[in-house]
Amino acid sequence: MEKLQVASALIATLEQGRAVELAVVTGTRGSSPRSAGAWMAVDATGSIAGTVGGGAVEDIAIREAVELLAAGSSRTVSYTMGGRVSDTGMVCGGMIDLCYLYLDSDKLEFFKQLEKVLVERGDGALEIDLAPFAAARPADAPAHGAESAATIVGAPALSVVDVEPGVAAGVTDVDGAPVYLEPLCPEGLAYIFGSGHVGRALAPVLAGAGFAVVSCDNRAEMLSEELLPGVLDRRLVDYGDLAASCKIGPRDIVISSTAGHGSDFAVVSQALAAHPAYLGCLGSKKKAAFIHGKLAEEGYSDEDIASIHMPIGIKIGAETPNEIAISIAAELIAHRRHYQL
């Protein structure tokens, strides 16, 4: 998960007694290479962890971060990436808002707390107090470009707070003051039930895309580290009693790709009762009709049944396990980004 890697990298730098600048994308308008919630840590040498989008805007961000780090300062600034006058020379056509945070050893324990939320896929959100920047910004400052910057010494107040499910990263108003709120883990765990050909192909693809993958099977020999590299956890499960080993929650993702219709139905019916954020099942239209029919017999509503992604994956003519894994991963990325396929 990219954000965890960034947090771990900046913690390592702080533990060495060196300060680091964290650039956070707090908002965008129009086309932009990254959306709100992208992080990039920059040290005094210009070395980075993470990305705010690459290209010219990232080059500007690295230079600016190094300068702010030397000055012990934080900053908010907006840059355009298109139009007749582009602050970055890019032609995406949008605008990006950046918040640079000066972090020294005083922030070490805070980021260890934040790292714990990321590791455990908790439901906390990062809150950045933007009021000091608003106070430092001249009233006649332009809306974008270098002169739109508001700079403060040190760092603003940072907190990990609780937010309602579904809150998107962005700037909002809290008690009359501007803050940036960002759910740290919009999705919870990604359970893959079944580690056959497709399950094995899917696990590293999802892990590489930043999902916290838990691979599950009722066959111990299918759960080796060699077969399932890069996953968060591997669990031996009883398909008839998922709750004994998997506490599926409302932010979690569930994918059923077991070896048979009966076990897929067992997984889907139990997962559906837990109301995960996403539930999908591998199979043909005929298999979907079979499972839909059995769910109806068990009293599940038409709305609940319609929420199941089955057959799972976007339609790209996928045939091999690796192709099917890519089609499923694409659908899950669309789910993560709230993109309507």
C-alpha positions in Angstrom: 0.0 0.0 0.0 1.6 3.2 -1.2 0.5 5.4 1.8 1.9 2.9 4.3 5.2 2.9 2.4 5.4 6.7 2.5 4.6 6.7 6.2 7.2 4.0 6.9 9.8 5.9 4.9 9.2 9.2 6.7 9.2 7.5 10.1 12.6 6.0 9.3 13.9 9.4 8.4 12.5 11.0 11.6 14.0 8.1 13.7 17.4 9.1 12.3 17.0 12.5 13.7 16.4 14.2 10.3 13.4 16.3 9.4 11.2 15.5 6.3 8.7 17.4 4.3 5.4 15.6 3.4 3.6 17.0 0.4 -0.2 16.1 0.4 -2.6 16.7 -2.5 -5.5 18.3 -0.7 -7.7 19.0 -3.7 -7.9 19.1 -7.5 -10.1 20.7 -10.1 -10.4 19.4 -13.7 -7.9 16.9 -15.0 -5.0 16.1 -12.6 -2.5 13.2 -12.4 -3.4 12.4 -8.8 -6.5 13.2 -6.7 -6.8 14.4 -3.1 -5.0 12.0 -0.8 -1.8 11.5 -2.7 1.3 11.7 -0.5 5.0 12.3 -1.2 7.7 12.5 1.5 10.8 14.5 0.5 14.1 14.6 2.5 16.9 17.2 2.4 18.6 15.5 -0.5 15.5 15.5 -2.7 14.9 11.8 -2.3 11.2 10.9 -2.4 8.8 8.2 -1.3 5.4 8.2 -2.9 4.2 10.6 -5.7 2.0 13.6 -6.2 1.6 12.8 -9.9 5.0 12.9 -11.6 6.0 15.2 -14.4 6.6 18.9 -14.0 4.3 19.4 -11.0 6.3 16.8 -9.1 9.6 18.4 -10.0 8.2 21.7 -8.6 6.9 20.0 -5.5 10.3 18.4 -4.8 12.2 21.7 -5.2 9.7 23.5 -3.1 9.7 20.8 -0.4 13.5 20.9 -0.1 13.4 24.7 0.3 10.7 24.5 2.9 12.6 21.8 4.7 15.7 24.0 5.0 13.5 26.8 6.3 11.6 24.6 8.8 8.3 25.7 7.2 5.0 24.4 5.9 3.0 25.7 3.0 -0.2 25.6 1.0 -0.2 26.5 -2.7 -2.2 25.8 -5.9 -0.8 25.2 -9.4 -2.6 25.1 -12.8 -1.8 22.4 -15.3 -3.3 23.9 -18.4 -4.9 26.9 -20.1 -3.2 29.8 -21.8 -1.0 30.3 -18.7 0.0 27.1 -17.0 2.0 27.4 -13.8 3.6 24.0 -14.4 3.9 23.9 -18.2 1.7 20.8 -18.1 -1.5 20.7 -20.3 -3.7 18.3 -18.3 -6.2 21.2 -18.0 -6.8 21.2 -14.3 -5.5 22.6 -11.0 -3.8 20.9 -8.0 -3.7 22.0 -4.4 -0.7 21.0 -2.4 -0.1 21.2 1.4 3.5 20.8 2.5 4.0 19.7 6.1 7.3 20.2 7.9 7.9 17.2 10.1 10.6 16.8 12.7 11.1 14.5 15.7 8.1 16.1 17.5 5.8 14.4 14.9 7.4 10.9 15.2 4.9 9.4 17.7 2.0 10.9 15.7 3.1 9.2 12.5 3.7 5.9 14.4 0.1 6.1 15.5 -1.0 6.9 11.9 1.1 4.0 10.6 -0.7 1.7 13.0 -4.0 2.7 11.6 -2.7 2.0 8.1 -1.3 -1.4 9.1 -4.5 -2.5 10.8 -6.8 -1.0 8.1 -8.5 1.2 10.7 -11.2 3.7 10.1 -9.3 6.8 11.3 -8.8 9.9 9.1 -5.9 12.4 8.9 -7.0 15.9 9.9 -4.8 18.9 9.0 -5.7 22.3 10.5 -5.6 24.7 7.6 -6.5 27.8 9.6 -2.9 29.0 10.1 -2.4 29.0 6.4 -5.7 30.9 5.8 -4.5 33.5 8.3 -1.0 33.8 6.6 -2.4 34.1 3.1 -2.7 37.8 1.9 -6.2 38.8 1.0 -5.1 39.9 -2.5 -3.1 36.7 -3.2 -3.8 35.2 -6.6 -5.8 31.9 -6.8 -2.9 29.9 -8.2 0.8 30.0 -8.9 3.8 30.6 -6.7 2.2 33.8 -5.3 -0.8 31.9 -4.1 1.3 30.3 -1.4 0.7 30.7 2.3 3.7 29.8 4.4 4.0 29.2 8.2 6.9 28.3 10.4 6.8 24.7 11.7 3.8 22.6 11.1 0.0 23.0 11.7 -1.9 20.8 14.1 -2.3 17.2 12.9 -4.8 14.7 14.3 -6.2 11.2 13.6 -10.0 11.5 13.9 -13.1 9.4 13.4 -15.3 10.2 10.3 -18.4 8.7 8.9 -18.0 5.9 6.3 -17.8 7.1 2.7 -16.3 10.5 3.5 -14.0 11.6 0.6 -10.7 13.2 1.1 -10.8 17.0 0.7 -11.0 20.4 2.4 -14.0 21.0 4.6 -15.2 23.3 7.4 -15.2 22.2 11.0 -16.5 24.6 13.6 -16.0 27.5 11.3 -12.4 26.7 10.4 -10.9 25.0 7.3 -9.5 21.6 7.7 -8.3 18.9 5.4 -9.8 15.5 6.1 -8.6 12.2 4.6 -9.8 8.7 5.5 -6.6 6.8 5.7 -8.1 3.5 4.6 -11.2 4.0 2.5 -11.5 0.3 2.0 -10.8 -2.4 4.6 -9.4 -5.8 3.9 -9.8 -7.5 0.5 -10.8 -11.1 1.2 -10.2 -13.6 -1.6 -11.9 -16.9 -0.9 -10.4 -19.6 -3.1 -6.7 -19.8 -4.0 -7.0 -21.8 -7.2 -5.8 -20.5 -10.6 -7.7 -17.2 -10.5 -7.4 -16.6 -6.8 -3.6 -17.1 -7.0 -3.3 -14.8 -10.0 -5.5 -12.1 -8.4 -3.9 -11.9 -5.0 -0.5 -10.3 -6.1 -2.3 -8.0 -8.6 -4.5 -6.6 -5.9 -1.6 -6.4 -3.5 0.4 -4.5 -6.0 -2.4 -2.0 -6.5 -2.4 -1.3 -2.7 -5.2 -3.5 -1.5 -4.7 -5.3 1.8 -5.2 -8.9 0.6 -6.3 -11.8 2.8 -6.1 -15.0 0.8 -8.4 -17.8 2.2 -8.9 -21.4 1.3 -10.0 -24.7 2.9 -6.9 -26.5 1.6 -3.7 -25.8 3.6 -1.5 -26.6 0.6 -3.0 -23.8 -1.4 -1.9 -21.1 1.1 1.9 -21.2 0.9 3.9 -18.0 0.7 5.3 -19.3 -2.6 1.9 -19.5 -4.2 0.6 -16.2 -2.7 3.4 -13.6 -2.6 2.8 -10.2 -1.2 -0.5 -10.8 0.5 -1.2 -9.4 4.0 -2.4 -12.7 5.4 -3.2 -16.3 4.4 -6.0 -18.1 6.3 -7.2 -21.7 6.4 -11.0 -21.4 6.6 -14.2 -23.4 6.8 -16.4 -22.1 4.0 -19.4 -23.1 6.0 -18.4 -20.8 8.9 -16.5 -17.8 7.7 -17.1 -15.8 10.9 -14.8 -18.2 12.8 -11.8 -16.8 10.9 -12.9 -13.7 9.0 -14.8 -10.9 10.6 -16.1 -9.3 7.5 -17.0 -5.6 8.0 -18.8 -2.8 6.1 -15.5 -1.4 4.6 -14.2 -4.8 3.4 -14.1 -6.3 -0.1 -15.1 -10.0 -0.6 -14.3 -12.0 -3.7 -15.4 -15.6 -4.0 -13.4 -17.8 -6.4 -13.7 -21.2 -4.7 -13.6 -24.6 -6.5 -17.3 -25.2 -6.7 -20.8 -23.8 -6.9 -21.7 -25.0 -3.4 -18.8 -23.3 -1.7 -19.2 -20.1 -3.7 -22.8 -20.0 -2.5 -21.8 -20.6 1.1 -19.3 -17.7 0.8 -21.6 -15.3 -1.0 -24.6 -15.9 1.3 -22.6 -15.4 4.5 -20.7 -12.3 3.1 -24.0 -10.8 1.9 -25.4 -11.0 5.4 -22.3 -9.0 6.6 -22.9 -6.2 4.1 -19.4 -5.6 2.8 -18.5 -2.6 0.7 -18.1 -4.9 -2.3 -19.0 -8.5 -3.0 -18.1 -10.3 -6.2 -18.1 -13.9 -7.3 -16.4 -15.7 -10.2 -18.6 -17.5 -12.6 -20.8 -17.6 -15.7 -24.2 -16.1 -16.2 -25.7 -19.6 -15.6 -23.9 -19.9 -12.3 -25.0 -16.4 -11.3 -28.6 -17.4 -12.0 -28.1 -20.5 -9.8 -26.7 -18.5 -6.9 -29.2 -15.7 -7.3 -32.0 -18.2 -7.2 -30.8 -19.9 -4.0 -30.3 -16.5 -2.3 -33.9 -15.6 -3.2 -35.1 -18.9 -1.6 -33.2 -17.9 1.6 -35.1 -14.7 1.8 -32.5 -12.2 0.5 -34.1 -9.1 -1.1 -33.8 -8.3 -4.8 -31.8 -5.2 -3.8 -29.2 -7.3 -1.8 -28.9 -9.9 -4.6 -28.5 -7.1 -7.2 -25.6 -5.7 -5.2 -23.4 -8.8 -6.0 -20.9 -8.3 -8.8 -21.4 -11.6 -10.7 -20.0 -12.4 -13.1 -17.2 -10.4 -11.5 -14.8 -8.3 -13.5 -15.1 -5.8 -16.4 -15.8 -7.2 -19.8 -12.6 -7.3 -21.7 -12.8 -10.8 -23.2 -10.6 -12.2 -20.4 -9.9 -15.9 -20.6 -6.7 -16.9 -18.8 -6.4 -16.6 -15.0 -4.1 -13.7 -15.4 -6.4 -11.9 -17.8 -9.4 -12.5 -15.5 -7.4 -11.2 -12.5 -6.7 -8.0 -14.4 -10.4 -7.6 -15.2 -11.3 -8.1 -11.5 -8.6 -5.7 -10.3 -9.8 -3.1 -12.8 -13.4 -3.3 -11.4 -12.1 -3.0 -7.8 -10.0 0.1 -8.7 -13.1 1.6 -10.2 -14.9 0.8 -7.0 -12.2 2.4 -4.9 -12.2 5.6 -7.0 -16.1 5.7 -7.2 -15.8 5.5 -10.9 -18.9 4.3 -12.8 -18.0 1.7 -15.4 
